Amino acid sequence: MNPAAANILQQPFIQVALPILIGLTLAACLQNRRFDDVNRRIDEVIGLLDRIETKLDNHNERIARLEERTSLVR
């Protein structure tokens, strides 16, 4: 190895800061993927809650019609 290349590898930035920066960058990328997974799950739950709400509204309408048809006092 030539002396210039060896000198560059002995720099504190290369030995200390560069591995830390690489590690932080990898951690940020991996964490971003986890956020995407959580967002997708939240969207699925919101869709499920919307379907449940629609079904409840439908039940309320059906119960009101049933009460009107079976009312004792007309």
N, CA, C and O atoms as CSV, one atom per row, in Angstrom:
chain,resi,resn,atom,element,x,y,z
A,1,MET,N,N,0.864,-1.165,0.000
A,1,MET,CA,C,0.000,0.000,0.000
A,1,MET,C,C,0.909,1.226,0.000
A,1,MET,O,O,1.903,1.277,0.725
A,2,ASN,N,N,0.559,2.196,-0.812
A,2,ASN,CA,C,1.415,3.386,-0.873
A,2,ASN,C,C,1.190,4.262,0.360
A,2,ASN,O,O,0.130,4.197,0.983
A,3,PRO,N,N,2.180,5.078,0.711
A,3,PRO,CA,C,2.093,5.884,1.934
A,3,PRO,C,C,0.934,6.882,1.932
A,3,PRO,O,O,0.375,7.166,2.992
A,4,ALA,N,N,0.561,7.418,0.774
A,4,ALA,CA,C,-0.536,8.394,0.728
A,4,ALA,C,C,-1.856,7.728,1.101
A,4,ALA,O,O,-2.648,8.298,1.852
A,5,ALA,N,N,-2.098,6.521,0.580
A,5,ALA,CA,C,-3.333,5.807,0.902
A,5,ALA,C,C,-3.348,5.411,2.364
A,5,ALA,O,O,-4.394,5.493,3.009
A,6,ALA,N,N,-2.244,4.995,2.891
A,6,ALA,CA,C,-2.168,4.616,4.296
A,6,ALA,C,C,-2.412,5.828,5.186
A,6,ALA,O,O,-3.040,5.717,6.239
A,7,ASN,N,N,-1.916,6.978,4.762
A,7,ASN,CA,C,-2.112,8.201,5.530
A,7,ASN,C,C,-3.586,8.605,5.559
A,7,ASN,O,O,-4.086,9.082,6.578
A,8,ILE,N,N,-4.268,8.411,4.446
A,8,ILE,CA,C,-5.697,8.751,4.383
A,8,ILE,C,C,-6.494,7.844,5.320
A,8,ILE,O,O,-7.417,8.296,5.996
A,9,LEU,N,N,-6.128,6.560,5.354
A,9,LEU,CA,C,-6.849,5.625,6.219
A,9,LEU,C,C,-6.595,5.881,7.698
A,9,LEU,O,O,-7.367,5.413,8.535
A,10,GLN,N,N,-5.559,6.592,8.038
A,10,GLN,CA,C,-5.250,6.898,9.432
A,10,GLN,C,C,-5.940,8.169,9.924
A,10,GLN,O,O,-5.814,8.520,11.097
A,11,GLN,N,N,-6.655,8.849,9.065
A,11,GLN,CA,C,-7.347,10.080,9.453
A,11,GLN,C,C,-8.467,9.756,10.445
A,11,GLN,O,O,-9.146,8.741,10.292
A,12,PRO,N,N,-8.668,10.598,11.453
A,12,PRO,CA,C,-9.732,10.352,12.439
A,12,PRO,C,C,-11.123,10.301,11.807
A,12,PRO,O,O,-11.985,9.548,12.259
A,13,PHE,N,N,-11.341,11.101,10.765
A,13,PHE,CA,C,-12.655,11.071,10.111
A,13,PHE,C,C,-12.942,9.688,9.556
A,13,PHE,O,O,-14.046,9.170,9.725
A,14,ILE,N,N,-11.965,9.085,8.899
A,14,ILE,CA,C,-12.150,7.773,8.276
A,14,ILE,C,C,-12.315,6.708,9.352
A,14,ILE,O,O,-13.128,5.798,9.188
A,15,GLN,N,N,-11.578,6.794,10.433
A,15,GLN,CA,C,-11.603,5.754,11.455
A,15,GLN,C,C,-12.769,5.890,12.430
A,15,GLN,O,O,-13.240,4.882,12.957
A,16,VAL,N,N,-13.240,7.091,12.679
A,16,VAL,CA,C,-14.260,7.286,13.708
A,16,VAL,C,C,-15.583,7.766,13.116
A,16,VAL,O,O,-16.614,7.112,13.277
A,17,ALA,N,N,-15.550,8.888,12.445
A,17,ALA,CA,C,-16.803,9.523,12.016
A,17,ALA,C,C,-17.473,8.780,10.869
A,17,ALA,O,O,-18.697,8.651,10.860
A,18,LEU,N,N,-16.710,8.292,9.908
A,18,LEU,CA,C,-17.323,7.635,8.745
A,18,LEU,C,C,-18.100,6.378,9.132
A,18,LEU,O,O,-19.217,6.210,8.643
A,19,PRO,N,N,-17.580,5.483,9.979
A,19,PRO,CA,C,-18.402,4.328,10.390
A,19,PRO,C,C,-19.669,4.728,11.139
A,19,PRO,O,O,-20.711,4.089,10.992
A,20,ILE,N,N,-19.578,5.786,11.943
A,20,ILE,CA,C,-20.769,6.256,12.663
A,20,ILE,C,C,-21.799,6.785,11.675
A,20,ILE,O,O,-22.987,6.490,11.806
A,21,LEU,N,N,-21.363,7.559,10.692
A,21,LEU,CA,C,-22.293,8.091,9.690
A,21,LEU,C,C,-22.934,6.968,8.882
A,21,LEU,O,O,-24.131,7.012,8.598
A,22,ILE,N,N,-22.153,5.975,8.514
A,22,ILE,CA,C,-22.701,4.839,7.756
A,22,ILE,C,C,-23.731,4.097,8.608
A,22,ILE,O,O,-24.797,3.728,8.117
A,23,GLY,N,N,-23.410,3.881,9.883
A,23,GLY,CA,C,-24.358,3.204,10.770
A,23,GLY,C,C,-25.648,3.976,10.949
A,23,GLY,O,O,-26.729,3.388,10.923
A,24,LEU,N,N,-25.552,5.281,11.130
A,24,LEU,CA,C,-26.762,6.103,11.275
A,24,LEU,C,C,-27.605,6.102,10.007
A,24,LEU,O,O,-28.834,6.074,10.068
A,25,THR,N,N,-26.937,6.132,8.860
A,25,THR,CA,C,-27.669,6.101,7.591
A,25,THR,C,C,-28.409,4.786,7.421
A,25,THR,O,O,-29.573,4.777,7.019
A,26,LEU,N,N,-27.748,3.675,7.722
A,26,LEU,CA,C,-28.415,2.369,7.625
A,26,LEU,C,C,-29.573,2.260,8.609
A,26,LEU,O,O,-30.635,1.741,8.267
A,27,ALA,N,N,-29.371,2.743,9.821
A,27,ALA,CA,C,-30.444,2.692,10.817
A,27,ALA,C,C,-31.648,3.525,10.375
A,27,ALA,O,O,-32.793,3.115,10.562
A,28,ALA,N,N,-31.388,4.685,9.795
A,28,ALA,CA,C,-32.488,5.541,9.327
A,28,ALA,C,C,-33.260,4.864,8.202
A,28,ALA,O,O,-34.488,4.937,8.162
A,29,CYS,N,N,-32.557,4.211,7.295
A,29,CYS,CA,C,-33.235,3.513,6.192
A,29,CYS,C,C,-34.100,2.374,6.719
A,29,CYS,O,O,-35.243,2.207,6.293
A,30,LEU,N,N,-33.553,1.594,7.644
A,30,LEU,CA,C,-34.318,0.479,8.200
A,30,LEU,C,C,-35.519,0.976,8.990
A,30,LEU,O,O,-36.600,0.392,8.911
A,31,GLN,N,N,-35.339,2.040,9.742
A,31,GLN,CA,C,-36.445,2.584,10.525
A,31,GLN,C,C,-37.530,3.147,9.609
A,31,GLN,O,O,-38.715,3.044,9.923
A,32,ASN,N,N,-37.142,3.735,8.494
A,32,ASN,CA,C,-38.111,4.273,7.540
A,32,ASN,C,C,-38.987,3.153,6.988
A,32,ASN,O,O,-40.184,3.348,6.778
A,33,ARG,N,N,-38.410,2.003,6.758
A,33,ARG,CA,C,-39.214,0.870,6.292
A,33,ARG,C,C,-40.229,0.463,7.343
A,33,ARG,O,O,-41.363,0.121,7.008
A,34,ARG,N,N,-39.839,0.493,8.607
A,34,ARG,CA,C,-40.759,0.141,9.681
A,34,ARG,C,C,-41.923,1.137,9.739
A,34,ARG,O,O,-43.069,0.747,9.963
A,35,PHE,N,N,-41.621,2.426,9.536
A,35,PHE,CA,C,-42.687,3.422,9.508
A,35,PHE,C,C,-43.656,3.141,8.368
A,35,PHE,O,O,-44.865,3.302,8.530
A,36,ASP,N,N,-43.136,2.720,7.209
A,36,ASP,CA,C,-44.006,2.381,6.089
A,36,ASP,C,C,-44.911,1.206,6.441
A,36,ASP,O,O,-46.091,1.205,6.089
A,37,ASP,N,N,-44.364,0.203,7.137
A,37,ASP,CA,C,-45.173,-0.940,7.563
A,37,ASP,C,C,-46.280,-0.513,8.519
A,37,ASP,O,O,-47.421,-0.957,8.398
A,38,VAL,N,N,-45.940,0.341,9.457
A,38,VAL,CA,C,-46.935,0.817,10.427
A,38,VAL,C,C,-48.014,1.633,9.718
A,38,VAL,O,O,-49.197,1.486,10.023
A,39,ASN,N,N,-47.621,2.486,8.782
A,39,ASN,CA,C,-48.604,3.284,8.046
A,39,ASN,C,C,-49.549,2.397,7.251
A,39,ASN,O,O,-50.747,2.668,7.182
A,40,ARG,N,N,-49.018,1.341,6.652
A,40,ARG,CA,C,-49.869,0.419,5.890
A,40,ARG,C,C,-50.866,-0.268,6.820
A,40,ARG,O,O,-52.035,-0.429,6.467
A,41,ARG,N,N,-50.415,-0.671,7.995
A,41,ARG,CA,C,-51.320,-1.316,8.947
A,41,ARG,C,C,-52.385,-0.347,9.442
A,41,ARG,O,O,-53.544,-0.728,9.604
A,42,ILE,N,N,-52.006,0.878,9.679
A,42,ILE,CA,C,-52.980,1.886,10.110
A,42,ILE,C,C,-54.025,2.094,9.029
A,42,ILE,O,O,-55.211,2.214,9.336
A,43,ASP,N,N,-53.608,2.141,7.761
A,43,ASP,CA,C,-54.564,2.289,6.661
A,43,ASP,C,C,-55.522,1.103,6.608
A,43,ASP,O,O,-56.710,1.281,6.341
A,44,GLU,N,N,-55.017,-0.105,6.861
A,44,GLU,CA,C,-55.882,-1.287,6.872
A,44,GLU,C,C,-56.912,-1.192,7.997
A,44,GLU,O,O,-58.080,-1.528,7.801
A,45,VAL,N,N,-56.488,-0.741,9.162
A,45,VAL,CA,C,-57.402,-0.607,10.304
A,45,VAL,C,C,-58.450,0.461,10.020
A,45,VAL,O,O,-59.620,0.282,10.359
A,46,ILE,N,N,-58.052,1.556,9.412
A,46,ILE,CA,C,-59.010,2.612,9.066
A,46,ILE,C,C,-60.052,2.079,8.090
A,46,ILE,O,O,-61.240,2.369,8.232
A,47,GLY,N,N,-59.617,1.302,7.101
A,47,GLY,CA,C,-60.567,0.704,6.164
A,47,GLY,C,C,-61.535,-0.233,6.864
A,47,GLY,O,O,-62.731,-0.235,6.572
A,48,LEU,N,N,-61.015,-1.027,7.788
A,48,LEU,CA,C,-61.874,-1.939,8.539
A,48,LEU,C,C,-62.872,-1.168,9.392
A,48,LEU,O,O,-64.045,-1.538,9.451
A,49,LEU,N,N,-62.431,-0.114,10.046
A,49,LEU,CA,C,-63.337,0.698,10.864
A,49,LEU,C,C,-64.406,1.374,10.005
A,49,LEU,O,O,-65.552,1.501,10.437
A,50,ASP,N,N,-64.048,1.803,8.807
A,50,ASP,CA,C,-65.044,2.395,7.906
A,50,ASP,C,C,-66.113,1.371,7.539
A,50,ASP,O,O,-67.300,1.695,7.510
A,51,ARG,N,N,-65.699,0.138,7.260
A,51,ARG,CA,C,-66.678,-0.910,6.928
A,51,ARG,C,C,-67.571,-1.218,8.119
A,51,ARG,O,O,-68.772,-1.432,7.954
A,52,ILE,N,N,-66.998,-1.242,9.317
A,52,ILE,CA,C,-67.797,-1.491,10.524
A,52,ILE,C,C,-68.795,-0.354,10.734
A,52,ILE,O,O,-69.953,-0.599,11.072
A,53,GLU,N,N,-68.357,0.874,10.537
A,53,GLU,CA,C,-69.256,2.016,10.706
A,53,GLU,C,C,-70.414,1.960,9.708
A,53,GLU,O,O,-71.557,2.255,10.059
A,54,THR,N,N,-70.114,1.584,8.474
A,54,THR,CA,C,-71.165,1.459,7.461
A,54,THR,C,C,-72.162,0.380,7.862
A,54,THR,O,O,-73.372,0.553,7.713
A,55,LYS,N,N,-71.646,-0.729,8.370
A,55,LYS,CA,C,-72.536,-1.813,8.778
A,55,LYS,C,C,-73.400,-1.379,9.959
A,55,LYS,O,O,-74.584,-1.712,10.008
A,56,LEU,N,N,-72.832,-0.645,10.902
A,56,LEU,CA,C,-73.622,-0.162,12.037
A,56,LEU,C,C,-74.715,0.804,11.585
A,56,LEU,O,O,-75.841,0.748,12.079
A,57,ASP,N,N,-74.382,1.687,10.647
A,57,ASP,CA,C,-75.404,2.593,10.121
A,57,ASP,C,C,-76.523,1.810,9.465
A,57,ASP,O,O,-77.694,2.156,9.619
A,58,ASN,N,N,-76.181,0.764,8.737
A,58,ASN,CA,C,-77.177,-0.076,8.083
A,58,ASN,C,C,-78.044,-0.767,9.133
A,58,ASN,O,O,-79.258,-0.874,8.960
A,59,HIS,N,N,-77.434,-1.233,10.215
A,59,HIS,CA,C,-78.213,-1.879,11.277
A,59,HIS,C,C,-79.169,-0.885,11.933
A,59,HIS,O,O,-80.313,-1.229,12.228
A,60,ASN,N,N,-78.715,0.326,12.160
A,60,ASN,CA,C,-79.599,1.335,12.761
A,60,ASN,C,C,-80.821,1.584,11.889
A,60,ASN,O,O,-81.934,1.697,12.402
A,61,GLU,N,N,-80.626,1.670,10.586
A,61,GLU,CA,C,-81.753,1.872,9.665
A,61,GLU,C,C,-82.691,0.673,9.689
A,61,GLU,O,O,-83.911,0.837,9.704
A,62,ARG,N,N,-82.135,-0.515,9.692
A,62,ARG,CA,C,-82.965,-1.721,9.694
A,62,ARG,C,C,-83.752,-1.838,10.998
A,62,ARG,O,O,-84.917,-2.236,10.983
A,63,ILE,N,N,-83.125,-1.492,12.126
A,63,ILE,CA,C,-83.820,-1.548,13.410
A,63,ILE,C,C,-84.959,-0.525,13.437
A,63,ILE,O,O,-86.041,-0.818,13.944
A,64,ALA,N,N,-84.722,0.660,12.901
A,64,ALA,CA,C,-85.770,1.690,12.868
A,64,ALA,C,C,-86.944,1.218,12.017
A,64,ALA,O,O,-88.096,1.406,12.407
A,65,ARG,N,N,-86.676,0.607,10.859
A,65,ARG,CA,C,-87.771,0.093,10.019
A,65,ARG,C,C,-88.520,-1.027,10.722
A,65,ARG,O,O,-89.747,-1.103,10.653
A,66,LEU,N,N,-87.787,-1.887,11.393
A,66,LEU,CA,C,-88.423,-2.992,12.105
A,66,LEU,C,C,-89.299,-2.476,13.240
A,66,LEU,O,O,-90.396,-2.990,13.463
A,67,GLU,N,N,-88.824,-1.472,13.951
A,67,GLU,CA,C,-89.631,-0.885,15.014
A,67,GLU,C,C,-90.887,-0.234,14.463
A,67,GLU,O,O,-91.947,-0.311,15.083
A,68,GLU,N,N,-90.782,0.404,13.309
A,68,GLU,CA,C,-91.957,1.026,12.703
A,68,GLU,C,C,-92.976,-0.028,12.290
A,68,GLU,O,O,-94.178,0.179,12.458
A,69,ARG,N,N,-92.523,-1.135,11.762
A,69,ARG,CA,C,-93.461,-2.177,11.296
A,69,ARG,C,C,-94.104,-2.935,12.445
A,69,ARG,O,O,-95.250,-3.371,12.338
A,70,THR,N,N,-93.368,-3.098,13.554
A,70,THR,CA,C,-93.895,-3.920,14.639
A,70,THR,C,C,-94.387,-3.094,15.815
A,70,THR,O,O,-94.599,-3.635,16.900
A,71,SER,N,N,-94.570,-1.825,15.625
A,71,SER,CA,C,-95.011,-0.966,16.705
A,71,SER,C,C,-96.399,-1.393,17.145
A,71,SER,O,O,-97.251,-1.712,16.316
A,72,LEU,N,N,-96.627,-1.397,18.470
A,72,LEU,CA,C,-97.935,-1.773,19.011
A,72,LEU,C,C,-98.974,-0.689,18.764
A,72,LEU,O,O,-100.146,-0.989,18.535
A,73,VAL,N,N,-98.549,0.570,18.810
A,73,VAL,CA,C,-99.459,1.683,18.615
A,73,VAL,C,C,-99.249,2.197,17.199
A,73,VAL,O,O,-98.140,2.566,16.810
A,74,ARG,N,N,-100.361,2.214,16.421
A,74,ARG,CA,C,-100.250,2.702,15.053
A,74,ARG,C,C,-101.113,3.895,14.867
A,74,ARG,O,O,-101.159,4.459,13.774
